[in-house]
Amino acid sequence: MHYTEQDILIIEEADNFNDLPKSMSENSLLETLENQDIPSHIKDFVGADELKHREFIKGSFWKKIPAFSEVSVEEFLDVKFQNKHTVRKVAKLEELTQGLVDVKFIDEVKKGMQRAPMNLSISPYIMSLIDWNDPWNDPLRIQFIPVENGFIADHPKLMLDSLGEQNDSPVEGLVHRYFDKVLFLPLDVCPVYCRFCTRSYAIGGNTESVDKLRFKNAPDNWKKAFTYIASRPEIEDVVISGGDAYMLAPERLRMIGEILLEIPHVRRMRFASKGPAVMPMKILTDNAWTQALVDVVNKGREKGKEVVLHTHFNSSNEITDITRQAMLHLFQKGIVVRNQSVLIKGVNDTPESMIDLIRKLSYMNVQPYYVYQHDMVPGSEDMRTSIKETVALEKQVRGVTAGFNTPLFVTDAPGGGGKRDVHSYDYYNELTGISIYRSPSVDESKLYLYFDPIESLSPEGQELWKDESLHDDLIKHAIKNSGFKSLKPVF
């Protein structure tokens, strides 16, 4: 299928009955309303800002990048172009942004990459959406491109594998934490690399700061995982992630789906991908991949099993009319899409930015599902918020739209406690930033500790963490005050 520039223009909302296309207004039930008196209003009309989630970036927005100025719509929508021109080296970033940013910015990126746990990988789509007039504060730059002067020292209790996934791995590339669910990791590459990746211990190539594990994208390496799943009748739910399911070849995506659907006790599958947020055109133009996903979903439906797509939008700035069309295509094919955001400082940590994202996703039939408290992973301390800030944000968000489109704010408890409602802590000290969660369904004998970024604490709280000799006492004090000092702390 070929798309023209006209194809990706915004569909404007009709202002009144006369503005409706004839195919919608003529011989329509809406005609019966035209002569009705409008009832008195009990609510004030909303302003334009309240409806901005219906607006989608349109036109050839990528042409603001000099290197893409002659790129046609058809070429830009080709996933081969996106893959070929993905920025993987600072030198390439410098080349593409020449004349758009000053030398200082590139110098800060070079130094930032020396400390970053993730490699650079940015699609032309995302490159074109970054505000290069102010890259320092742009929500997309913050997610994907580190700058040295933005780094904050990691929290002293931070771990590389902060969620303890390796401790819950019976075989390579499989995590079995919850009773009835497993996380299958068939590969270790993504269409882009996020600075805040919770799996930075394994995803992407080695960096100057991290020597990584690898999840091999090879069917022979997956057999042990499939055998384990088939041998455990309690497993009903499988998440296929990685890495990113977007990077699976169509035949391998299909193979994974069909094998898992053949296991009688597997009832639900979720393919997880950042792809729709960073390379939405793949859904429209990589027909083989999209059809493989559609076929697995349909086969699951025939068997009475649920297969859905979980994706990862963090900012409404990632969303264009290309995105809207891609999500519409999946919706019309009967594919349920849910979104899991990470709460990131400077990206979506204000009520305005989070509400706009939630409403925009809902408008595209993407269900806002989770907002994660930012995991404690290396090199991303500047991106984390405190539990206090997150709880306050959740209060502002709840009630702005239907409950089923209101995400659950969760903390993925460090050390393997799993997902807990962010406000369901059993103890929280705003002074020290220590929160304690229990997770009886995972392990009722343990306590799971999360630590706010030290910079978010009061001056008095920051002073306490400056003295390393006090750290154990701060934790012991928190555990004692939680009332669960007989349980074993994990952090």
SVG drawing of the C-alpha trace seen along z (x, -y; Angstrom):
<svg xmlns="http://www.w3.org/2000/svg" viewBox="-37 -28 71 59">
<polyline fill="none" stroke="black" stroke-width="0.4" points="0.0,0.0 1.3,-3.5 0.6,-6.5 0.6,-10.1 1.0,-13.3 -2.7,-13.8 -3.2,-10.5 -1.4,-11.6 -3.2,-15.0 -5.4,-15.5 -9.0,-14.6 -10.7,-17.8 -13.7,-17.5 -17.0,-18.6 -18.3,-21.7 -22.0,-21.2 -24.4,-19.1 -23.8,-21.2 -20.1,-20.3 -20.7,-16.6 -19.7,-14.8 -22.8,-14.0 -22.2,-10.3 -22.6,-10.8 -25.5,-13.3 -27.8,-12.2 -30.2,-9.4 -28.7,-9.4 -30.3,-9.1 -28.5,-12.4 -31.0,-14.1 -33.7,-13.5 -31.8,-15.8 -31.4,-18.8 -34.6,-20.5 -34.5,-19.6 -34.2,-22.4 -30.8,-22.1 -31.3,-21.5 -30.0,-24.0 -26.4,-23.5 -25.3,-22.8 -21.6,-22.7 -19.5,-25.4 -18.1,-24.8 -14.5,-23.7 -11.7,-25.8 -9.5,-24.7 -6.8,-23.5 -9.2,-20.8 -9.5,-19.4 -5.9,-19.6 -5.6,-15.8 -7.6,-15.6 -4.9,-17.4 -2.3,-15.4 1.0,-16.5 0.6,-16.5 2.5,-17.1 6.1,-16.5 7.4,-17.4 10.7,-15.5 11.8,-18.0 13.0,-20.4 16.0,-18.0 18.3,-19.2 19.3,-15.6 15.6,-14.7 14.5,-17.8 14.1,-15.9 12.6,-12.7 9.2,-12.0 6.2,-10.8 6.4,-7.3 10.1,-7.0 9.7,-8.3 6.9,-5.8 9.1,-2.9 10.4,-1.0 13.5,-0.2 14.3,-3.9 13.7,-4.2 16.0,-1.3 18.7,-2.4 18.9,-5.9 18.5,-5.2 21.1,-7.2 23.5,-4.8 26.6,-7.0 27.2,-10.4 29.0,-11.3 25.8,-10.6 23.8,-12.7 26.2,-15.5 25.9,-15.2 22.1,-15.3 21.9,-18.2 24.5,-20.4 23.2,-23.9 20.4,-23.0 22.3,-22.8 25.4,-24.3 28.7,-22.6 28.2,-22.5 25.2,-20.2 27.1,-17.6 30.0,-17.8 27.7,-17.1 26.2,-14.1 29.7,-12.7 30.5,-12.9 27.1,-11.6 27.5,-8.5 30.6,-7.6 28.5,-7.2 25.3,-5.9 24.3,-2.2 22.4,-2.2 23.7,-2.7 22.4,-5.4 19.7,-4.4 17.1,-6.9 14.8,-6.5 14.4,-9.2 10.8,-9.6 11.9,-10.5 14.8,-12.6 12.2,-14.7 10.0,-15.2 12.7,-16.5 12.6,-20.3 16.2,-21.1 15.6,-24.8 15.7,-23.6 17.0,-20.0 18.0,-20.4 14.4,-20.4 12.7,-18.4 10.8,-15.3 12.0,-13.1 15.6,-14.1 15.4,-13.4 14.3,-9.9 16.9,-8.9 19.9,-11.1 22.0,-11.6 23.9,-14.8 26.7,-14.8 25.6,-17.9 22.2,-16.3 23.6,-13.4 23.0,-13.0 25.0,-10.5 23.2,-7.2 21.4,-6.5 23.8,-4.4 21.1,-1.6 20.6,-1.4 21.3,1.9 21.9,2.7 19.2,5.4 17.0,3.4 13.9,5.7 15.9,8.9 14.8,10.5 17.8,12.8 17.0,14.2 13.6,15.3 14.9,16.8 14.6,20.7 16.1,20.6 17.8,18.0 15.4,15.4 12.5,16.4 11.3,14.7 8.8,16.5 7.8,14.2 4.1,14.3 2.2,17.6 0.4,17.7 2.6,15.4 6.0,15.5 8.0,12.9 9.6,14.3 12.6,12.4 13.5,13.9 15.8,11.1 17.9,8.2 17.5,5.5 14.9,2.6 14.0,0.1 15.4,-2.6 17.2,-2.5 15.7,-4.3 18.0,-5.8 15.9,-4.5 15.6,-0.9 15.0,1.3 16.7,4.1 19.9,2.2 21.8,5.1 21.1,7.0 19.5,4.9 21.7,3.6 25.4,4.0 28.0,3.4 28.7,-0.2 31.6,-1.8 29.9,-1.4 28.0,1.9 29.1,5.4 25.8,7.0 24.0,10.3 22.6,11.3 19.2,12.8 19.8,14.5 17.3,14.1 17.4,17.8 14.6,20.4 17.0,23.1 17.7,21.0 13.9,20.6 13.2,24.3 14.0,24.5 11.7,21.6 8.8,23.2 9.5,26.5 9.4,24.9 6.1,23.1 4.5,26.3 5.7,28.1 4.0,25.6 0.2,26.0 -0.3,22.9 1.1,20.6 -1.8,18.9 -0.2,15.6 2.9,15.0 4.4,11.6 6.7,11.6 9.1,8.7 12.9,8.5 14.2,6.4 11.3,5.6 8.8,7.8 8.9,5.2 12.4,6.5 11.2,10.1 11.1,11.3 7.4,12.0 8.0,15.8 9.5,15.8 6.8,13.7 4.2,16.1 6.2,19.1 6.3,17.8 2.6,17.0 1.6,20.3 3.7,22.5 2.4,20.7 -1.2,20.9 -0.8,24.7 0.1,25.0 -3.3,25.8 -3.0,23.9 -1.7,20.6 -4.8,18.4 -3.3,14.9 -0.4,13.5 0.9,9.9 3.4,8.9 5.3,5.9 6.8,3.2 8.0,-0.4 7.7,-0.4 4.3,-2.1 5.7,-5.1 9.0,-5.4 8.3,-3.9 4.6,-3.7 4.9,-3.5 6.0,0.2 2.4,1.1 1.3,-0.6 4.0,0.5 5.6,3.7 2.7,5.8 4.3,9.1 5.0,8.2 1.6,6.7 -0.2,9.6 1.8,12.1 0.5,10.2 -3.0,10.1 -2.9,13.9 -1.7,14.8 -4.4,12.6 -7.1,14.2 -5.8,17.7 -6.0,16.9 -9.5,15.7 -10.5,18.9 -9.1,20.9 -10.8,18.6 -7.5,17.1 -6.5,13.4 -3.6,12.0 -3.0,8.2 -0.3,5.7 1.3,3.7 3.1,0.6 5.0,-2.3 4.1,-5.9 5.5,-8.4 4.8,-11.7 2.1,-13.1 5.0,-14.6 5.7,-11.1 2.3,-11.0 1.5,-12.1 -1.2,-11.4 1.0,-8.5 0.5,-7.1 -3.2,-7.7 -3.5,-5.8 -1.4,-2.9 -3.5,-2.5 -6.7,-2.8 -5.3,0.0 -4.8,2.3 -8.2,1.3 -9.9,2.2 -8.1,5.5 -9.5,6.3 -6.2,5.9 -6.4,4.6 -3.6,2.1 -2.7,1.1 -0.1,-1.4 2.4,-1.3 4.2,-4.6 7.1,-5.3 6.8,-8.4 9.8,-10.6 10.8,-14.0 10.6,-16.6 8.6,-14.3 5.2,-13.5 5.4,-14.4 3.0,-17.4 -0.8,-17.0 -1.0,-18.8 1.4,-16.5 0.1,-13.3 -3.6,-14.1 -2.8,-15.2 -1.1,-11.8 -3.9,-9.8 -6.6,-11.6 -4.7,-11.3 -4.1,-7.6 -7.8,-7.1 -8.8,-9.0 -6.7,-6.6 -8.3,-3.6 -5.1,-2.8 -6.0,-2.0 -3.7,-3.7 -2.9,-0.8 0.0,-1.5 2.2,-4.4 5.3,-3.0 7.2,-4.7 10.7,-5.1 12.8,-2.1 16.1,-2.5 18.4,-1.9 21.9,-3.3 22.4,-6.6 18.9,-7.9 18.7,-9.5 17.8,-12.8 14.7,-11.2 13.1,-9.9 10.4,-11.4 9.7,-10.8 6.8,-8.6 5.3,-11.8 5.3,-13.5 3.8,-10.5 1.0,-10.1 0.2,-13.8 0.1,-13.4 -2.2,-10.4 -4.7,-12.4 -4.7,-15.0 -5.2,-12.5 -7.9,-10.4 -11.3,-11.5 -10.3,-13.3 -11.6,-10.6 -13.4,-7.2 -12.0,-4.8 -11.1,-2.1 -8.9,-4.7 -7.3,-5.9 -3.9,-4.2 -2.9,-2.5 0.2,-4.2 2.5,-1.4 5.8,-0.8 7.7,2.2 9.1,3.1 12.9,3.4 14.4,6.8 11.5,8.7 8.4,7.7 6.4,7.1 3.9,4.3 2.3,2.6 -0.1,-0.4 2.2,-3.4 0.2,-4.6 -0.1,-1.1 3.2,-1.3 3.3,0.1 5.6,-2.7 6.9,-5.9 9.2,-8.5 9.3,-11.7 12.4,-12.9 14.6,-10.0 12.7,-9.0 12.4,-5.4 9.2,-3.5 8.5,0.1 6.2,2.4 5.0,5.9 4.1,8.3 2.4,11.4 1.5,13.0 5.2,13.0 6.8,13.7 5.1,12.9 8.3,13.1 10.0,10.2 9.9,6.4 10.7,4.5 12.3,1.0 12.2,-1.8 14.3,-4.9 13.4,-8.4 16.1,-10.3 18.2,-12.1 17.9,-15.3 14.1,-15.3 14.5,-15.3 14.5,-18.3 18.0,-19.7 17.8,-17.9 17.0,-14.6 19.8,-15.1 22.2,-15.7 21.4,-12.4 22.4,-10.5 25.7,-12.3 27.0,-10.3 27.5,-6.8 27.8,-5.5 24.1,-6.4 22.7,-4.5 22.1,-1.2 20.6,-3.0 18.2,-4.9 17.0,-1.6 16.7,0.1 14.7,-2.8 12.3,-2.6 11.8,1.2 11.3,0.8 8.7,-1.9 6.9,0.1 5.9,2.6 7.4,5.5 10.8,5.8 10.5,9.6 10.4,9.7 13.5,9.8 14.3,6.6 15.1,6.8 16.7,3.8"/>
</svg>
